Amino acid sequence: MGQVILLKGKEKKIENFYPNVFKDEIKSVLGEAKTGDIVDVLRDDMKFVGRGYVTEGTSAFVRVLTTKDEKIDKDFIYNKIKTAYDKRKHLAEETNCTRVFFSEADGIPGLVIDKFEKYISIQFRNSGVEAFRQEIINGVKKYMKPKGIYERSDVENRVHEGVEEKTGIIYGEIPAEIIMEDNGLKYTIDIVNGQKTGFFLDQRDSRKFIRPYLNDKTRFLDVFSSSGGFSMAALKENCAKVTAIDKEPYALELCRRNYEVNGFTGDFETLEGDAFMLLKTLVGRGAKYDVITLDPPSLIKKKIDIRRGREFFFELCDSSFKLLDRGGILGVITCAYHMGLQDLLEVTRMAASNNGKMVQVIGINYQPEDHPWILHIPETLYLKALWVRVV
C-alpha cells in the first residue's frame, strides 16, 4: 500500500474530517499511488492520519475514506451504502424518491445515488471511485433491491480527470417514465434524459416553503423551471396564473406532462427561451406577478467566477423587481457552492434598491436532509434559497 506524507500541520483538517488531500499539501509519496489505489495518509512524523483513494487527474490527490486504521474492502463499501440508505427511510412519509447517497457527506467522495421509487440513478463523479464500481453496484442491489439501475456519469469533471463519461443501464430495466410523489404532488421522472440524475430532488424544502404564501389570486412566474417543480406547487395552491420559463423544449414538455399527471385545470403556460431576455420582454410588456422564483443552473463553477455570477444574479433580480408590486415575493436560489448566502443577500438588496423597493427577508432555506450538510466539509452546503417580500 502506498503512503502519502503530508507537510507539517496539514494533517489537522483531515483529523477534523475534511476528506481532500491536495497536491500542494503533500511532502512526498512512497510506493504505488495511481488513480483508484488505496493509500495511507501520514503526518510529517509518519503517524497515521487516514486512508483513502487516489485521483491523480485533479488537485485533490487523495480522497480520504476513513481516519481509522481499517480495511477498505467490500464490507466497508457495503456498510457505507447501508448506513446512508437507512438514514433516509423515514422520508418515505413525504416522498417515494430520495437521494440515498450524497458523495463525501455519506463517506465516499464522488458517489451520488438517487432512488426513484424502485429504480436507481447512479453517478460515479470522479476517477477514483471507479475502482469500487462493482462493490457499489452490488451494495445497491443488496440493500435497495431495485428493479433497475441506470448510470448518469455524464459529468464534466470525469473528462478533466481522464475518464470518459458513461451512461446506460447497469442492471435490470428502466421505464421511460416514473411517477414521483412528493408532499401531495406528482412529477414525471425521466432518469435517462432528465437533468442531473433525473430530477431536482434538492428543491423539496423550497417547494414546500413557498406554498403557504400562495392562493387563488397569485400570479406565479417560475424562471428556469426545468420540469416545473415550483410551477406544480403553485398550481396545487390554485394560483390564478402560472408561467414556466426554460430554454430547453424537453423541460417544458415535462412541465406540461406534470400538469396532466396531477389533473390540474388552472391557467398554465410555458415560455421557451433565454430567461434573461424573456424577463426583459415581460418587463417591456408591463407584466406583473405576485411571486417569482429564480432557480438558474450553476452559473459559477470556480471561485474566480463569483464576480460574473453576482452580475448574472443582479440582472435577474433587477428584472424581477420590475415585475413585482408591493407585497410581491421573490425567491433567489443558487446551487453553486461558491455563491454564498451573503452574495445572494447583497445582489438582491442592490437590485431592490436599484428599483426603489424595500424588501423583507421572509425565509432562508437550504438543501433537504437527504443531501446532508456536514459542517467539517464546506462543499456539502451548496444550495441556498433566499425569499424576500417587497414591503
SVG drawing of the C-alpha trace seen along z (x, -y; Angstrom):
<svg xmlns="http://www.w3.org/2000/svg" viewBox="-60 -54 69 62">
<polyline fill="none" stroke="black" stroke-width="0.4" points="0.0,0.0 1.3,-3.4 1.9,-6.2 1.3,-9.9 3.2,-12.0 1.8,-15.4 3.6,-18.7 3.8,-19.6 0.5,-20.9 -1.6,-19.8 -2.9,-16.8 -5.2,-18.9 -8.0,-19.3 -8.0,-15.5 -8.2,-14.8 -11.2,-17.2 -12.9,-15.0 -12.2,-17.1 -11.7,-14.4 -9.5,-16.1 -5.7,-16.0 -4.5,-18.5 -1.2,-18.1 0.3,-21.2 -0.1,-19.8 2.0,-16.7 5.6,-16.3 6.3,-13.1 4.7,-9.9 6.1,-6.4 5.2,-3.4 2.3,-3.0 -0.2,-5.8 -2.1,-5.7 -5.8,-6.6 -8.0,-4.2 -5.2,-2.9 -5.8,-2.8 -3.1,-4.7 -2.3,-5.7 -2.1,-9.3 0.6,-10.0 1.7,-13.0 5.1,-14.6 6.3,-12.4 5.0,-9.3 2.0,-8.8 -1.3,-7.5 -3.9,-10.2 -6.3,-8.4 -6.8,-6.1 -8.4,-6.9 -8.2,-6.5 -6.0,-8.4 -7.4,-10.7 -4.3,-11.7 -6.0,-14.0 -7.3,-16.5 -5.9,-18.9 -7.4,-16.6 -4.8,-13.8 -6.3,-11.7 -10.0,-11.4 -10.0,-10.2 -12.5,-7.5 -11.6,-6.9 -9.5,-8.3 -9.3,-4.8 -6.8,-2.1 -9.4,0.1 -9.5,2.2 -11.2,0.6 -13.0,3.6 -16.4,4.8 -17.7,4.8 -16.6,1.2 -18.4,0.1 -21.5,2.1 -21.6,0.6 -21.4,-3.0 -24.3,-2.3 -26.5,-0.6 -25.9,-3.4 -26.8,-6.1 -29.9,-4.3 -31.2,-3.6 -30.9,-7.3 -33.4,-8.2 -36.0,-5.6 -38.2,-7.8 -38.6,-10.2 -40.9,-7.7 -43.7,-9.5 -43.1,-12.6 -41.9,-11.2 -41.1,-8.0 -37.9,-9.5 -34.8,-10.5 -31.1,-11.0 -29.8,-7.9 -26.1,-8.7 -24.5,-12.1 -20.8,-11.8 -18.4,-12.8 -21.3,-13.7 -22.0,-10.0 -18.4,-8.9 -17.5,-8.1 -16.4,-11.2 -17.7,-11.1 -20.6,-8.7 -24.1,-10.0 -27.2,-7.7 -30.8,-8.8 -33.7,-6.4 -36.8,-7.0 -39.4,-4.6 -38.0,-1.2 -35.3,-2.5 -31.8,-3.8 -29.9,-6.6 -26.2,-6.5 -23.2,-8.7 -19.5,-7.9 -18.4,-11.5 -14.6,-11.1 -11.9,-8.8 -11.0,-7.2 -14.4,-6.0 -14.5,-3.9 -12.2,-1.4 -15.1,-0.5 -17.7,-0.3 -18.7,3.3 -18.8,3.3 -21.0,0.2 -23.4,1.7 -23.6,5.0 -24.2,3.0 -27.1,1.1 -28.6,4.4 -28.3,5.9 -29.8,3.2 -32.1,1.2 -33.3,4.1 -34.0,2.0 -35.8,3.2 -33.2,1.3 -30.0,-0.8 -29.1,-3.5 -25.8,-5.2 -25.7,-9.0 -21.9,-9.5 -22.2,-12.3 -20.4,-14.9 -17.7,-17.2 -15.1,-16.7 -14.7,-13.0 -13.3,-14.1 -10.9,-16.5 -9.6,-13.5 -9.1,-11.4 -12.2,-9.2 -14.8,-9.0 -18.4,-9.9 -20.7,-6.9 -24.5,-6.5 -26.7,-3.4 -28.5,-0.6 -26.3,1.2 -28.9,3.6 -32.5,4.6 -34.7,2.3 -35.6,-1.4 -39.1,-2.6 -39.5,-5.7 -41.5,-7.3 -41.6,-7.1 -44.1,-9.0 -42.6,-10.7 -44.9,-11.6 -43.8,-14.5 -45.9,-16.2 -49.1,-15.7 -47.7,-16.4 -46.8,-14.1 -43.8,-14.6 -42.8,-12.7 -39.3,-11.5 -37.1,-10.6 -33.9,-9.1 -32.4,-8.7 -33.0,-12.2 -33.8,-14.4 -31.4,-16.9 -28.8,-15.8 -29.8,-12.3 -33.4,-12.7 -34.9,-15.4 -34.0,-18.2 -34.7,-16.4 -32.8,-19.0 -35.6,-21.6 -38.0,-19.7 -37.8,-22.1 -38.0,-25.2 -41.2,-23.9 -42.7,-23.2 -41.7,-26.6 -43.4,-28.8 -46.8,-27.0 -48.4,-28.7 -47.8,-32.1 -49.9,-31.2 -53.6,-31.4 -56.2,-31.7 -55.2,-35.3 -51.5,-34.7 -49.8,-35.3 -46.7,-33.0 -43.6,-33.1 -41.3,-30.1 -38.0,-31.1 -35.5,-28.3 -38.4,-26.0 -36.8,-22.7 -39.7,-20.2 -41.8,-22.6 -41.2,-21.8 -42.3,-25.2 -45.0,-25.5 -46.7,-22.4 -46.5,-23.6 -48.2,-26.9 -50.9,-25.0 -51.6,-22.8 -52.4,-26.0 -54.8,-27.1 -52.8,-30.1 -54.7,-32.4 -52.0,-32.1 -48.7,-30.1 -46.0,-30.7 -42.9,-28.5 -39.8,-29.7 -37.0,-27.5 -34.7,-27.3 -35.0,-23.6 -38.0,-22.3 -37.9,-18.9 -38.0,-20.5 -41.2,-22.4 -42.6,-19.2 -42.2,-17.6 -43.8,-20.7 -46.9,-20.1 -46.8,-16.4 -46.7,-17.1 -49.7,-19.4 -51.6,-16.5 -50.4,-13.9 -51.7,-16.0 -55.0,-16.6 -54.7,-20.4 -57.1,-22.6 -55.7,-26.0 -54.2,-28.7 -50.8,-27.5 -48.4,-28.5 -44.8,-27.8 -42.4,-30.2 -39.4,-28.8 -36.2,-30.9 -33.4,-32.6 -34.5,-33.6 -32.6,-36.9 -34.2,-38.0 -37.7,-36.8 -37.7,-38.7 -36.8,-41.9 -39.6,-41.2 -42.1,-40.8 -40.9,-44.0 -41.4,-45.8 -44.9,-44.5 -45.7,-45.8 -46.4,-42.3 -46.9,-41.9 -46.5,-38.9 -47.0,-38.2 -44.4,-35.5 -41.3,-34.9 -38.7,-32.1 -35.2,-32.3 -33.5,-29.0 -30.7,-29.1 -28.3,-26.3 -24.9,-26.5 -23.5,-29.7 -20.3,-29.5 -18.0,-26.6 -14.9,-28.1 -14.1,-30.7 -12.9,-33.1 -16.4,-33.1 -18.0,-34.7 -18.0,-38.3 -19.6,-37.1 -22.1,-35.1 -23.1,-38.1 -23.6,-40.1 -25.9,-37.4 -28.0,-37.3 -28.2,-41.1 -29.5,-41.2 -32.1,-38.5 -33.2,-40.2 -33.3,-43.6 -35.7,-42.5 -37.8,-40.5 -38.3,-43.5 -39.6,-45.4 -42.3,-42.7 -43.3,-42.7 -45.6,-45.1 -45.8,-45.8 -46.3,-42.6 -44.7,-40.6 -42.3,-37.7 -39.0,-36.8 -37.2,-33.6 -33.5,-33.8 -31.8,-30.3 -28.3,-29.1 -26.9,-25.6 -23.4,-26.9 -21.1,-26.2 -19.0,-29.3 -22.0,-31.6 -22.6,-32.1 -25.7,-33.3 -24.0,-36.7 -23.6,-37.0 -27.3,-36.4 -28.2,-38.9 -26.1,-41.6 -27.1,-41.3 -30.8,-41.0 -30.5,-44.1 -28.7,-46.1 -31.3,-45.1 -34.2,-46.0 -32.6,-49.4 -32.0,-50.0 -35.8,-49.7 -36.6,-51.8 -38.0,-48.9 -37.6,-47.9 -37.6,-44.1 -38.0,-42.0 -36.4,-38.5 -39.2,-36.1 -37.2,-32.9 -33.9,-31.2 -33.6,-27.5 -31.0,-25.0 -30.9,-21.6 -33.1,-18.9 -31.8,-16.4 -31.2,-13.7 -28.5,-16.0 -26.6,-16.2 -24.6,-19.3 -21.5,-18.4 -20.0,-21.3 -16.5,-19.9 -16.9,-19.8 -18.0,-23.3 -18.6,-22.0 -21.5,-19.9 -23.5,-23.1 -24.2,-24.1 -27.9,-25.1 -29.1,-28.3 -32.6,-29.8 -33.4,-33.4 -37.0,-34.5 -37.9,-38.3 -41.1,-40.3 -41.5,-43.8 -42.7,-46.0"/>
</svg>
